[in-house]
Amino acid sequence: MAAMEINSGLRGSCTSYHAKCYTNSERKLYAEKERAGFSSVNSYSKYLQGKYSYMNTGTTSMQGIPTTVSVSGMFLQKCMNDPEKAKYLEENLAAIPDCVKSLANFTKTMAGSPVCTYATYIIGDDGNITCMGGCTNDPDGKIARENAERRAKEKRDKQEKIREKRADERARRNKTEEKNAAKQRAETEAWEIGRTEIINVTEKRLKIMQNEYLYDTGNSVSGGRFNAYG
């Protein structure tokens, strides 16, 4: 007996379905009937979509949950020629809405009262079904917005602290530079004062020396003349 399971990514949402085994003659008759009705995988797919509108038609809503059901083209080809696989496929396609409902109800029992946000069922080339689902306890995005605002505030506060630190560093540098400049000005002024005093002293000394020289020269000239006339 063939069997296929739909396995949900959330615990507790697992369903098994068993397809009936056909005799060789039943399988042959079914295959002939299907070959007469379905000329291609595309026509067979349209037939299934008429019964299960959510198959290979993108995302649809089930129980308010965005749901996607995808069936491999290769497996559809196998189902066209194998009544056992075809029945197996249709039983699982028919069960998906109930699986989504169970998934939604189970999600609500989880801690934090989350809600299911999406469900995806993929029937692969070998007929195995992979189910994926997601849930959140913040369906309206309030918590996400609050977290985003908190992170933004933390970022602003951090940037403000960095700006304040840089401003303090600039103030310290400016203060140090001003102190050094004041010291240099004081040293320059002291040097200028000292230089001026030296110049003044030198000029005074030169004047004294000139006066002494003139005095000495005058005495020498006067004495010379006195001796000459004598």
Backbone torsions as a table, in degrees:
resi	resn	phi	psi	omega
1	MET	NA	132.5	-179.2
2	ALA	-80.7	149.6	179.9
3	ALA	-146.0	147.6	177.8
4	MET	-144.2	141.3	-177.6
5	GLU	-115.1	146.3	170.1
6	ILE	-104.0	112.3	-175.6
7	ASN	-106.2	117.9	179.0
8	SER	-86.3	150.3	174.7
9	GLY	-69.9	-14.2	177.6
10	LEU	-102.4	133.8	-177.0
11	ARG	-60.3	138.5	174.6
12	GLY	95.6	-2.1	-179.9
13	SER	-116.2	67.2	-178.6
14	CYS	-127.6	126.8	-177.0
15	THR	-130.7	137.9	178.1
16	SER	-113.6	140.2	177.5
17	TYR	-130.1	140.4	-177.5
18	HIS	-117.5	129.5	179.8
19	ALA	-92.4	149.0	-179.4
20	LYS	-70.1	143.8	175.5
21	CYS	-87.4	128.3	178.7
22	TYR	-96.7	151.5	172.6
23	THR	-75.6	166.1	-179.0
24	ASN	-60.6	-39.4	-179.2
25	SER	-68.0	-40.3	178.7
26	GLU	-64.7	-40.0	179.7
27	ARG	-64.5	-39.9	-179.3
28	LYS	-65.9	-44.1	179.7
29	LEU	-63.9	-41.2	-178.7
30	TYR	-64.9	-42.3	-179.3
31	ALA	-64.3	-41.3	179.4
32	GLU	-64.0	-41.3	179.1
33	LYS	-63.7	-43.2	-178.0
34	GLU	-70.0	-37.8	178.0
35	ARG	-62.7	-34.0	179.5
36	ALA	-70.7	-32.8	-176.5
37	GLY	-91.5	-28.6	-176.3
38	PHE	-120.8	112.3	-177.9
39	SER	-84.3	-16.4	-177.5
40	SER	-156.3	169.5	176.1
41	VAL	-61.2	-34.3	-179.7
42	ASN	-63.8	-43.4	179.5
43	SER	-68.4	-35.7	177.5
44	TYR	-67.5	-39.8	178.5
45	SER	-62.7	-41.8	178.5
46	LYS	-64.0	-36.0	177.5
47	TYR	-62.3	-45.6	179.7
48	LEU	-66.9	-37.4	179.1
49	GLN	-65.8	-27.7	175.6
50	GLY	-65.5	-29.3	179.4
51	LYS	-95.0	-34.1	-177.9
52	TYR	-129.4	87.2	-171.4
53	SER	-62.4	-17.3	-176.9
54	TYR	-87.5	-2.8	-177.7
55	MET	-80.9	123.9	176.6
56	ASN	52.7	36.4	179.0
57	THR	-123.9	23.7	179.5
58	GLY	84.0	-152.7	-176.2
59	THR	-91.9	128.8	175.7
60	THR	-123.9	172.1	-178.6
61	SER	-105.7	127.4	173.6
62	MET	-129.6	123.8	-178.5
63	GLN	57.3	28.5	-178.3
64	GLY	77.1	8.7	-178.2
65	ILE	-107.2	127.1	174.7
66	PRO	-61.0	118.0	-173.2
67	THR	-126.5	136.9	178.2
68	THR	-124.0	130.6	178.3
69	VAL	-124.0	118.1	-178.2
70	SER	-121.9	134.4	178.0
71	VAL	-121.5	130.1	-179.5
72	SER	-61.9	137.9	176.9
73	GLY	-62.7	-34.2	179.3
74	MET	-65.6	-38.8	179.4
75	PHE	-72.2	-33.8	174.9
76	LEU	-60.5	-40.1	177.8
77	GLN	-61.4	-41.7	178.6
78	LYS	-64.7	-40.3	-178.3
79	CYS	-66.7	-31.3	178.3
80	MET	-60.2	-32.1	-174.8
81	ASN	-108.6	5.9	-178.1
82	ASP	-139.7	103.7	-177.1
83	PRO	-60.8	-30.4	179.1
84	GLU	-65.7	-45.8	178.0
85	LYS	-67.3	-36.7	-179.6
86	ALA	-63.5	-43.9	178.9
87	LYS	-66.4	-40.6	177.8
88	TYR	-58.0	-43.1	179.1
89	LEU	-65.4	-47.3	-175.6
90	GLU	-67.4	-35.9	178.0
91	GLU	-63.1	-39.1	179.7
92	ASN	-74.7	-36.8	175.3
93	LEU	-62.1	-41.3	-180.0
94	ALA	-67.4	-26.9	-176.5
95	ALA	-83.6	-15.6	-174.0
96	ILE	-58.6	-44.4	178.9
97	PRO	-56.3	-40.2	178.0
98	ASP	-68.5	-34.2	177.7
99	CYS	-64.8	-41.0	179.0
100	VAL	-65.5	-40.5	178.3
101	LYS	-61.9	-45.3	178.0
102	SER	-62.4	-38.9	178.6
103	LEU	-62.2	-44.5	-179.8
104	ALA	-64.1	-44.3	-179.1
105	ASN	-66.2	-40.5	179.8
106	PHE	-65.5	-40.1	180.0
107	THR	-58.8	-36.9	-178.3
108	LYS	-67.3	-19.9	-179.7
109	THR	-85.8	-5.8	-177.5
110	MET	-76.6	159.0	-179.5
111	ALA	-59.5	137.7	-179.9
112	GLY	88.8	-1.0	179.7
113	SER	50.9	55.5	178.9
114	PRO	-75.4	169.8	174.7
115	VAL	-123.8	151.0	-179.8
116	CYS	-76.5	132.4	-176.1
117	THR	-104.0	-21.7	176.4
118	TYR	-164.9	158.5	175.3
119	ALA	-142.9	135.4	-179.2
120	THR	-132.2	129.2	177.7
121	TYR	-120.9	123.3	-179.4
122	ILE	-121.2	118.9	177.0
123	ILE	-99.8	111.9	-172.8
124	GLY	-82.4	-173.9	-177.0
125	ASP	-60.4	-31.3	-177.6
126	ASP	-94.1	1.3	178.6
127	GLY	91.3	-6.6	176.6
128	ASN	-70.5	144.1	-177.8
129	ILE	-108.8	128.2	174.8
130	THR	-108.0	127.5	179.8
131	CYS	-116.5	134.9	177.0
132	MET	-130.4	141.3	178.9
133	GLY	-146.1	158.8	178.6
134	GLY	-135.5	154.0	179.3
135	CYS	-144.2	161.7	179.5
136	THR	-150.5	150.9	173.4
137	ASN	-101.6	16.0	179.0
138	ASP	-134.0	60.9	-175.2
139	PRO	-63.0	-31.4	-179.2
140	ASP	-91.0	0.5	177.0
141	GLY	78.5	8.9	-177.3
142	LYS	-63.0	-47.1	-179.4
143	ILE	-63.6	-41.5	179.3
144	ALA	-62.2	-41.5	179.0
145	ARG	-64.9	-42.6	179.2
146	GLU	-62.5	-41.8	178.5
147	ASN	-64.6	-40.7	179.0
148	ALA	-64.0	-42.1	178.5
149	GLU	-64.4	-40.3	179.2
150	ARG	-63.8	-45.0	179.3
151	ARG	-64.0	-38.4	178.8
152	ALA	-64.7	-40.7	179.1
153	LYS	-65.2	-43.0	178.5
154	GLU	-60.6	-38.8	179.2
155	LYS	-66.6	-43.3	178.5
156	ARG	-62.8	-43.6	179.1
157	ASP	-61.4	-41.3	179.6
158	LYS	-64.2	-43.7	179.5
159	GLN	-64.9	-37.9	178.8
160	GLU	-64.2	-41.3	177.9
161	LYS	-63.1	-39.4	178.8
162	ILE	-64.6	-43.4	178.5
163	ARG	-62.9	-41.8	178.8
164	GLU	-63.9	-41.3	179.2
165	LYS	-63.0	-43.4	179.8
166	ARG	-65.4	-39.0	178.8
167	ALA	-63.6	-41.2	178.2
168	ASP	-63.4	-41.5	179.5
169	GLU	-64.0	-41.6	177.7
170	ARG	-63.3	-41.8	180.0
171	ALA	-62.3	-42.3	178.6
172	ARG	-64.5	-42.4	178.7
173	ARG	-62.8	-44.6	179.8
174	ASN	-61.8	-41.0	179.6
175	LYS	-63.5	-43.1	178.8
176	THR	-64.4	-42.4	179.5
177	GLU	-64.0	-41.6	178.3
178	GLU	-63.7	-40.6	178.6
179	LYS	-63.0	-44.7	179.2
180	ASN	-65.3	-39.9	179.7
181	ALA	-65.0	-41.7	178.8
182	ALA	-62.8	-41.1	178.7
183	LYS	-62.7	-42.7	179.9
184	GLN	-65.6	-40.7	177.8
185	ARG	-61.8	-43.2	179.6
186	ALA	-62.1	-41.9	179.1
187	GLU	-65.5	-40.1	179.0
188	THR	-64.8	-44.2	179.1
189	GLU	-62.2	-42.1	178.7
190	ALA	-62.8	-41.5	179.2
191	TRP	-64.1	-41.5	179.3
192	GLU	-64.2	-42.1	178.2
193	ILE	-62.2	-45.6	178.8
194	GLY	-61.1	-42.5	179.3
195	ARG	-63.2	-42.2	179.5
196	THR	-63.6	-43.1	178.9
197	GLU	-62.5	-40.5	179.1
198	ILE	-62.6	-43.4	-179.9
199	ILE	-63.1	-43.9	-179.5
200	ASN	-62.2	-44.6	178.8
201	VAL	-61.9	-42.2	-179.6
202	THR	-63.1	-43.1	-180.0
203	GLU	-64.7	-41.7	177.5
204	LYS	-61.8	-43.4	-179.4
205	ARG	-63.1	-38.6	179.3
206	LEU	-64.9	-40.6	179.7
207	LYS	-63.8	-43.1	178.3
208	ILE	-61.4	-43.0	-178.8
209	MET	-67.2	-37.6	177.7
210	GLN	-65.1	-43.6	179.4
211	ASN	-61.9	-43.6	178.7
212	GLU	-62.6	-39.6	-179.8
213	TYR	-65.0	-44.9	-179.8
214	LEU	-64.2	-39.9	-180.0
215	TYR	-63.1	-46.9	-179.9
216	ASP	-64.2	-40.6	-179.3
217	THR	-65.3	-40.6	179.4
218	GLY	-63.9	-41.1	179.1
219	ASN	-64.8	-40.1	-178.8
220	SER	-65.1	-41.5	-178.9
221	VAL	-66.8	-44.5	-178.7
222	SER	-63.0	-44.6	-179.8
223	GLY	-63.7	-36.7	-178.8
224	GLY	-65.4	-42.9	180.0
225	ARG	-67.4	-39.7	-178.3
226	PHE	-60.1	-42.4	-179.5
227	ASN	-68.2	-34.3	-177.9
228	ALA	-66.2	-44.5	180.0
229	TYR	-72.7	-26.6	-179.7
230	GLY	-70.0	NA	NA
